[in-house]
Amino acid sequence: MVQRMSANVSGKQQKYTRIGAQEYVPFDQDELSIHNIKDACQKHFGPQIEKDLVCDVLAGECGPSCNKMAQIPNKKVFYVRFVKPEGELEEEENRSRDHEVSVSK
């Protein structure tokens, strides 16, 4: 069971916002791993998301991102979000910072 979440936190409690209802995601792998969860979600939600976004598995509604299965406290529902790859996100932040600096001069 997967709950898709927003890319960014919001509100007073700094939670990710739920997108839609929880869904069953087809999982054809033998091993339950972060990599396999990301692959299954990428395939399942692919038609609904932008092409350049990647899946990120969260520990819960408030995050953080998980790199290991041991970091996920509840394995009944997996919380995922789709974000730009880290390198692209940093480049975009740098571009917006450069733009702010040039505008304020």
C-alpha positions in Angstrom: 0.0 0.0 0.0 1.4 3.4 -1.0 0.5 6.9 -0.1 1.7 9.5 -2.5 2.8 12.8 -0.9 3.6 16.3 -2.1 7.2 17.2 -3.0 7.5 19.9 -0.2 6.4 20.2 3.4 3.7 22.8 4.3 1.7 24.0 7.2 2.5 24.6 10.9 3.5 21.0 11.5 5.7 20.9 8.4 4.1 17.8 6.9 4.0 16.6 3.4 0.5 16.8 2.0 -1.3 13.6 0.8 -2.0 13.4 -2.9 -5.0 11.2 -3.5 -6.0 8.0 -1.7 -3.7 5.2 -0.7 -3.1 2.8 -3.6 -2.0 -0.7 -4.2 1.2 -0.6 -6.3 2.1 -3.7 -8.3 5.2 -5.2 -6.8 6.9 -8.0 -8.8 10.2 -8.2 -6.9 11.1 -10.9 -4.5 13.0 -8.6 -2.2 11.4 -5.6 -0.3 14.0 -2.9 -0.6 14.1 0.9 -1.0 15.4 0.5 -4.6 12.6 -1.9 -5.5 9.9 0.2 -3.9 11.2 3.2 -5.9 11.1 1.2 -9.2 7.6 -0.1 -8.6 6.3 3.4 -7.7 8.1 5.0 -10.7 6.4 2.5 -13.0 3.0 2.8 -11.4 2.8 6.6 -11.1 4.9 7.3 -14.2 2.0 8.5 -16.4 0.9 10.9 -13.7 4.2 12.7 -13.0 6.8 14.7 -15.0 9.4 12.7 -16.7 12.4 14.1 -14.9 11.1 13.4 -11.4 12.4 10.6 -9.2 10.8 8.7 -6.4 11.8 9.4 -2.8 10.6 7.0 0.0 9.7 8.8 3.3 9.7 7.5 6.9 6.3 9.0 7.4 4.1 12.1 6.7 6.8 14.4 8.1 9.7 12.6 6.5 12.7 12.2 6.4 13.8 10.5 3.3 14.9 6.9 3.8 17.9 5.1 2.3 17.5 1.8 4.2 14.5 -0.4 5.0 15.4 -0.2 8.7 14.6 3.5 8.7 10.9 2.9 7.8 9.0 2.4 11.0 5.7 1.1 9.5 6.0 -1.3 6.5 2.2 -1.5 6.0 2.0 1.9 4.2 4.9 3.4 2.2 5.0 7.2 1.9 6.5 8.4 -1.4 7.0 11.7 -3.1 8.4 12.6 -6.5 11.2 15.2 -6.7 13.8 16.4 -9.1 17.1 14.5 -8.8 19.5 16.1 -6.3 21.9 17.5 -8.8 19.1 19.2 -10.8 17.5 20.6 -7.6 20.8 22.2 -6.5 21.3 23.7 -10.0 17.8 25.2 -9.9 18.4 26.7 -6.5 21.7 28.2 -7.6 20.0 29.7 -10.7 17.2 31.2 -8.6 19.8 32.6 -6.2 21.8 34.0 -9.1 18.7 35.6 -10.5 17.8 37.2 -7.1 21.3 38.6 -6.8 21.2 40.1 -10.3 17.7 41.5 -9.7 18.7 43.2 -6.5 21.8 44.9 -7.9 
